[in-house]
Amino acid sequence: MRNSYKITSWLSIIMSVGFFLLLLKELIFGELSISEIAILPIILGIILIIDFFISLWVLKQKIKPNIFIQIFQTVIIIYCLYLIYYYNSNMSVKVDQF
């Protein structure tokens, strides 16, 4: 059970860093401007920052992992994977065309 906390914490850290690197890439290369960022990515960014620090504290053993932290991290990982799938599929193109 202890390894599952470490795995989800590392995955949460990777998701957080990946999200901010993708956002930074979009902003640097001009595909996205700051005024075009919707409220959902801002809220997701805040949640990912909180999750990033929780994951670091779990890995450094400053806080004891429990089932609520595990569920929180798992939900965030699943939601981020869904967003990656949605924006890399043809579904988002079909919705944007209407």
C-alpha positions in Angstrom: 0.0 0.0 0.0 2.9 2.3 0.7 4.1 2.1 -2.9 0.7 3.2 -4.2 1.1 6.5 -2.3 4.5 7.0 -3.9 3.3 6.2 -7.4 0.3 8.5 -7.2 2.5 11.3 -5.7 5.1 11.0 -8.5 2.3 10.9 -11.1 0.8 14.0 -9.6 4.1 15.8 -9.7 4.6 14.8 -13.3 1.0 16.0 -14.2 1.6 19.4 -12.5 4.9 20.0 -14.2 3.6 18.8 -17.5 0.6 21.1 -17.3 2.6 24.2 -16.6 5.2 23.3 -19.3 2.5 22.9 -21.9 0.9 26.2 -20.8 4.2 27.9 -20.9 4.9 26.5 -24.4 1.6 27.8 -25.7 2.3 31.2 -24.2 5.9 31.5 -25.5 5.2 30.4 -29.1 2.2 32.7 -29.5 -0.4 30.0 -29.9 -2.2 31.4 -26.8 -2.3 34.7 -25.1 -2.9 35.4 -21.5 -6.2 37.0 -22.3 -7.4 33.8 -24.0 -6.9 31.6 -21.0 -10.3 30.6 -19.6 -11.2 30.2 -16.0 -11.1 26.4 -16.1 -7.3 26.2 -16.7 -6.7 28.8 -14.0 -8.7 26.7 -11.5 -7.0 23.5 -12.6 -3.6 25.3 -12.3 -4.4 26.3 -8.7 -5.5 22.8 -7.8 -2.4 21.3 -9.4 -0.2 23.7 -7.4 -1.9 22.5 -4.2 -1.6 18.9 -5.3 2.1 19.5 -6.2 2.9 20.6 -2.7 0.9 17.8 -1.1 2.7 15.3 -3.2 6.1 16.7 -2.3 5.2 16.6 1.4 4.0 13.0 1.1 7.2 12.0 -0.7 9.4 13.9 1.9 7.2 12.3 4.6 6.3 15.6 6.2 2.7 14.5 6.2 1.3 11.0 6.5 -0.5 9.8 3.4 -4.1 8.7 3.8 -6.9 7.5 1.6 -8.3 11.0 1.1 -5.0 12.2 -0.4 -4.8 9.1 -2.6 -8.3 9.7 -3.9 -7.7 13.4 -4.5 -4.5 12.7 -6.4 -6.1 9.9 -8.4 -9.1 12.1 -9.5 -6.7 14.9 -10.6 -4.6 12.4 -12.6 -7.7 11.0 -14.3 -9.1 14.4 -15.1 -5.7 15.6 -16.6 -5.5 12.5 -18.7 -9.1 13.1 -19.9 -8.2 16.7 -20.9 -5.1 15.4 -22.7 -7.2 12.9 -24.6 -9.9 15.4 -25.4 -7.6 18.1 -26.8 -5.5 15.6 -28.8 -8.5 13.9 -30.4 -10.8 14.9 -33.2 -13.6 15.5 -30.8 -12.4 19.0 -29.8 -12.1 20.0 -33.5 -15.7 18.9 -34.2 -17.0 20.9 -31.2 -14.9 24.0 -32.1 -16.3 24.0 -35.7 -19.9 24.6 -34.5 
